[in-house]
Amino acid sequence: MSDKNQPLQSSEYGGMSIEELATASTVYRADLLTSQTIVISGAGTGMGRAMAFLAARLGANVVICGRREEKLQEVKDGIRQHVGRDIEYAQVNIRDPENVENFITDIFDRHGTIHALINSAGGQFSQAAIDFSRKGWLAVIDTNLNGTWWMMQEAAKKWCDTGQEGNIINIAAYVERGMPQSAHSCAARAGVIYLSKTVSTEWAEHNIRVNCIAPGAIETEGVTQYPPEALQEFHRANPMKRFGDVWDVAETTIYLVAPSSKFVTGEVITVDGGMAQHGWVWPMGKPEYFK
């Protein structure tokens, strides 16, 4: 992993290795999540992968899903080898509500419940909004907003049907000032946040809590797709003048999974090194107009 106090170069690997995820220090006790079933979407890479490692290290029964089976298998093998626990995975297209329904139903049938559902799956590409194709717009909205909703709704239906309490954590983004060159993702993430706030009230009578995490510039595998000028802006976009890492987000997620957050719902926890108060990122590089 790169030095946090130096800007990334486009040739550098962005993210924590499997070995680092297996040994990173944590503030949580080792048996915190024993016997809990934790479901994490988008766990083949990045923040979702870090959450899977941490939840497994804390004793949870971890079930991960994503589109790429080879990445899910890598996470499963890494946790087995370095953590000494076995996890489950399923290849799931969260855009397909029937696929999601079958996945959630299977978990309830085999495990009895889901103690926490973490929606980390998502994806976007950087582009000026004026240039979005219809297909590109729909792809981002369908994954980041609709896919998250199908996961939320199916889990909530099961919790309501069985009279069990539930806990949903959605990985979103800080959207209060917009996201230049990522307008489609901003629209979808804002939708997830205000959807979460809304159903956190509707579902309170069913003892279902719903919260969001809004990461800022986090060093993941995907960071190095951006041009060098943009990486410099990422590095300077917060007053701490560095990237966060996936472990920062994983540990925040466990706070919301654990009893520590039992009186927290409808909230957004921002993990961005102060970027919300300081600056913003231009993922394609800052236009001349703003220099």
C-alpha positions as CSV (number, residue, x, y, z in Angstrom):
1,M,0.0,0.0,0.0
2,S,1.3,3.5,-0.8
3,D,2.5,6.1,1.7
4,K,-0.6,7.9,2.8
5,N,1.3,11.2,3.0
6,Q,2.2,11.2,-0.7
7,P,0.0,11.5,-3.7
8,L,-0.6,8.3,-5.6
9,Q,0.8,7.8,-9.1
10,S,-1.3,6.1,-11.7
11,S,1.1,3.1,-11.9
12,E,0.7,2.4,-8.1
13,Y,-1.6,-0.3,-6.7
14,G,-4.4,1.3,-4.8
15,G,-5.7,-0.8,-1.9
16,M,-4.8,-3.0,1.0
17,S,-3.5,-6.5,0.3
18,I,-5.1,-9.6,1.6
19,E,-2.3,-10.0,4.1
20,E,-2.8,-6.5,5.3
21,L,-6.5,-7.0,5.7
22,A,-5.9,-10.1,7.8
23,T,-3.5,-8.4,10.2
24,A,-4.6,-4.8,10.4
25,S,-5.3,-3.6,13.9
26,T,-8.9,-3.1,15.0
27,V,-10.6,-1.5,18.0
28,Y,-13.1,-4.3,18.2
29,R,-12.9,-7.5,20.3
30,A,-12.4,-10.7,18.4
31,D,-15.7,-12.3,19.3
32,L,-17.9,-9.2,18.8
33,L,-19.9,-10.7,15.9
34,T,-19.9,-14.4,16.9
35,S,-22.9,-16.3,15.4
36,Q,-24.2,-13.2,13.5
37,T,-24.9,-13.6,9.8
38,I,-23.6,-10.6,7.9
39,V,-24.3,-10.2,4.2
40,I,-22.1,-7.9,2.1
41,S,-22.6,-7.0,-1.5
42,G,-19.8,-5.9,-3.8
43,A,-17.3,-7.7,-1.5
44,G,-15.0,-9.0,-4.2
45,T,-12.8,-5.9,-4.1
46,G,-12.2,-2.6,-2.3
47,M,-14.3,-1.5,0.7
48,G,-16.6,-4.5,0.5
49,R,-13.6,-6.9,0.7
50,A,-12.2,-5.1,3.7
51,M,-15.6,-5.4,5.4
52,A,-15.7,-9.1,4.7
53,F,-12.3,-9.7,6.3
54,L,-13.1,-7.6,9.4
55,A,-16.5,-9.2,9.9
56,A,-14.9,-12.7,9.6
57,R,-12.1,-11.8,12.0
58,L,-14.8,-10.7,14.5
59,G,-16.5,-14.1,14.3
60,A,-19.4,-13.4,11.9
61,N,-20.9,-15.9,9.5
62,V,-20.1,-13.9,6.4
63,V,-22.0,-14.2,3.1
64,I,-20.6,-12.1,0.2
65,C,-22.0,-11.5,-3.3
66,G,-20.9,-9.8,-6.4
67,R,-20.8,-10.1,-10.2
68,R,-17.3,-11.6,-10.6
69,E,-17.0,-15.1,-9.2
70,E,-13.2,-15.2,-9.5
71,K,-13.0,-12.1,-7.2
72,L,-15.4,-13.6,-4.7
73,Q,-13.4,-16.9,-4.6
74,E,-10.2,-14.9,-4.0
75,V,-11.8,-13.3,-0.9
76,K,-13.1,-16.7,0.3
77,D,-9.7,-18.3,-0.2
78,G,-7.9,-15.4,1.5
79,I,-10.1,-15.4,4.6
80,R,-9.8,-19.2,4.9
81,Q,-6.0,-19.0,4.6
82,H,-5.2,-15.9,6.7
83,V,-8.1,-15.7,9.1
84,G,-8.9,-19.4,9.5
85,R,-12.6,-19.1,8.9
86,D,-14.8,-20.1,6.0
87,I,-17.3,-17.8,4.3
88,E,-19.9,-18.2,1.7
89,Y,-20.3,-16.4,-1.6
90,A,-22.9,-16.2,-4.4
91,Q,-22.7,-14.6,-7.8
92,V,-25.5,-12.1,-7.8
93,N,-26.6,-9.4,-10.2
94,I,-28.2,-6.9,-7.9
95,R,-29.9,-5.2,-11.0
96,D,-32.1,-8.3,-11.3
97,P,-34.8,-8.2,-8.6
98,E,-35.6,-11.9,-9.0
99,N,-31.9,-12.8,-8.6
100,V,-31.8,-10.7,-5.5
101,E,-35.0,-12.3,-4.1
102,N,-33.6,-15.8,-4.6
103,F,-30.4,-14.8,-2.9
104,I,-32.0,-13.3,0.1
105,T,-34.5,-16.1,0.5
106,D,-31.8,-18.7,0.4
107,I,-29.9,-17.0,3.2
108,F,-33.0,-16.8,5.4
109,D,-33.8,-20.4,4.6
110,R,-30.3,-21.6,5.6
111,H,-29.3,-19.2,8.4
112,G,-32.7,-18.2,9.8
113,T,-32.0,-14.4,9.5
114,I,-29.6,-11.7,8.4
115,H,-28.3,-9.7,11.3
116,A,-26.9,-7.0,9.1
117,L,-27.1,-6.3,5.4
118,I,-24.3,-4.2,4.0
119,N,-24.8,-2.8,0.5
120,S,-21.4,-2.0,-0.8
121,A,-21.9,-2.9,-4.5
122,G,-21.8,0.0,-6.9
123,G,-20.0,1.4,-9.9
124,Q,-19.6,4.5,-12.0
125,F,-17.4,6.1,-14.6
126,S,-16.2,9.7,-14.8
127,Q,-17.6,11.8,-17.5
128,A,-19.0,15.3,-18.1
129,A,-22.8,15.1,-17.6
130,I,-23.5,16.6,-21.0
131,D,-21.9,13.6,-22.6
132,F,-23.7,10.8,-20.8
133,S,-25.3,8.3,-23.1
134,R,-28.7,6.9,-22.2
135,K,-27.2,3.5,-21.7
136,G,-24.4,4.8,-19.4
137,W,-26.9,6.8,-17.3
138,L,-29.2,3.9,-16.8
139,A,-26.4,1.5,-16.0
140,V,-25.2,3.6,-13.1
141,I,-28.7,4.4,-11.8
142,D,-29.7,0.8,-12.1
143,T,-26.7,-0.5,-10.1
144,N,-26.2,2.1,-7.5
145,L,-29.9,3.0,-6.7
146,N,-32.1,0.2,-8.0
147,G,-29.8,-2.6,-7.1
148,T,-29.4,-1.2,-3.5
149,W,-33.2,-0.9,-3.2
150,W,-33.9,-4.5,-4.3
151,M,-31.5,-5.7,-1.6
152,M,-33.0,-3.5,1.0
153,Q,-36.6,-4.4,0.2
154,E,-36.1,-8.1,0.0
155,A,-34.4,-8.2,3.3
156,A,-37.0,-6.0,4.9
157,K,-39.8,-8.2,3.6
158,K,-38.2,-11.2,5.3
159,W,-37.6,-9.4,8.6
160,C,-41.2,-8.3,8.6
161,D,-42.6,-11.7,7.7
162,T,-40.6,-13.4,10.5
163,G,-41.0,-10.7,13.1
164,Q,-37.2,-10.3,13.4
165,E,-35.3,-7.0,13.8
166,G,-33.1,-5.9,10.9
167,N,-30.1,-3.7,10.2
168,I,-29.1,-2.2,6.8
169,I,-26.0,-0.2,6.1
170,N,-25.7,1.4,2.6
171,I,-22.4,2.7,1.3
172,A,-23.1,5.9,-0.5
173,A,-21.1,9.1,-1.0
174,Y,-21.0,12.7,0.2
175,V,-23.5,14.5,-2.1
176,E,-24.4,17.7,-0.4
177,R,-22.3,19.9,-2.8
178,G,-22.7,17.6,-5.8
179,M,-20.1,15.5,-7.5
180,P,-18.7,17.1,-10.7
181,Q,-18.0,14.7,-13.5
182,S,-20.0,12.0,-11.6
183,A,-23.5,13.4,-11.8
184,H,-25.1,10.0,-12.5
185,S,-23.5,8.5,-9.4
186,C,-24.3,11.6,-7.3
187,A,-28.0,11.3,-8.3
188,A,-28.0,7.6,-7.5
189,R,-26.2,8.0,-4.2
190,A,-28.4,10.9,-3.1
191,G,-31.4,8.6,-3.9
192,V,-30.0,5.9,-1.7
193,I,-29.4,8.4,1.2
194,Y,-32.9,9.9,1.1
195,L,-34.5,6.5,0.5
196,S,-32.7,5.3,3.6
197,K,-33.8,8.2,5.6
198,T,-37.4,7.6,4.5
199,V,-37.6,3.9,5.1
200,S,-35.7,4.3,8.4
201,T,-38.9,6.0,9.6
202,E,-41.4,3.7,7.9
203,W,-39.6,0.5,9.1
204,A,-38.9,1.7,12.7
205,E,-42.1,-0.1,13.8
206,H,-40.6,-3.3,12.5
207,N,-37.3,-2.8,14.4
208,I,-35.4,-2.3,11.2
209,R,-32.6,0.3,11.3
210,V,-31.2,1.9,8.1
211,N,-28.1,4.0,7.9
212,C,-25.5,5.1,5.3
213,I,-21.8,5.7,5.2
214,A,-20.4,8.3,2.9
215,P,-16.7,7.6,2.1
216,G,-14.5,10.3,0.6
217,A,-11.3,9.7,-1.2
218,I,-10.5,6.1,-0.3
219,E,-7.5,4.3,-1.7
220,T,-8.9,1.2,-3.5
221,E,-8.0,-0.7,-6.6
222,G,-10.2,1.6,-8.7
223,V,-8.4,4.8,-7.8
224,T,-5.5,4.4,-10.2
225,Q,-7.8,4.5,-13.2
226,Y,-7.8,8.2,-12.9
227,P,-5.2,10.5,-14.7
228,P,-2.2,11.8,-12.7
229,E,-3.6,15.3,-12.5
230,A,-6.8,14.0,-10.9
231,L,-4.9,11.9,-8.4
232,Q,-3.1,15.0,-7.2
233,E,-6.5,16.6,-6.7
234,F,-7.8,13.5,-4.8
235,H,-4.8,13.8,-2.5
236,R,-5.4,17.5,-1.8
237,A,-9.2,17.4,-1.6
238,N,-9.3,17.1,2.2
239,P,-7.6,19.0,4.9
240,M,-5.7,15.9,6.1
241,K,-4.1,15.9,2.6
242,R,-4.2,12.1,2.2
243,F,-6.3,9.2,1.1
244,G,-8.3,7.2,3.6
245,D,-8.0,3.4,3.4
246,V,-10.6,0.7,3.1
247,W,-10.0,-0.2,6.8
248,D,-11.3,3.2,7.8
249,V,-14.6,2.4,6.1
250,A,-14.7,-1.2,7.4
251,E,-14.3,-0.2,11.0
252,T,-17.0,2.5,10.6
253,T,-19.3,-0.2,9.2
254,I,-18.8,-2.4,12.2
255,Y,-19.9,0.4,14.5
256,L,-23.2,0.3,12.7
257,V,-23.4,-3.5,12.7
258,A,-22.7,-3.8,16.4
259,P,-24.9,-2.9,19.4
260,S,-22.9,0.4,19.6
261,S,-25.3,1.9,17.1
262,K,-28.6,0.4,18.6
263,F,-30.1,3.9,18.9
264,V,-28.9,5.2,15.5
265,T,-31.1,5.2,12.4
266,G,-31.7,7.4,9.3
267,E,-28.2,8.8,9.6
268,V,-25.2,9.3,7.3
269,I,-21.7,8.9,8.7
270,T,-19.2,10.7,6.6
271,V,-15.6,9.2,6.4
272,D,-13.7,11.7,4.2
273,G,-10.9,13.3,6.1
274,G,-12.9,16.6,6.2
275,M,-13.4,16.8,2.5
276,A,-17.0,17.9,2.9
277,Q,-15.8,21.1,4.5
278,H,-12.7,21.7,2.4
279,G,-12.9,20.8,-1.3
280,W,-14.1,18.4,-3.9
281,V,-12.6,16.0,-6.4
282,W,-12.5,16.3,-10.2
283,P,-11.9,12.7,-11.2
284,M,-11.1,13.6,-14.8
285,G,-8.9,16.5,-13.8
286,K,-9.9,20.1,-13.0
287,P,-11.3,22.0,-16.0
288,E,-9.3,25.1,-17.1
289,Y,-12.3,27.3,-16.1
290,F,-11.7,26.4,-12.4
291,K,-7.9,26.6,-12.3
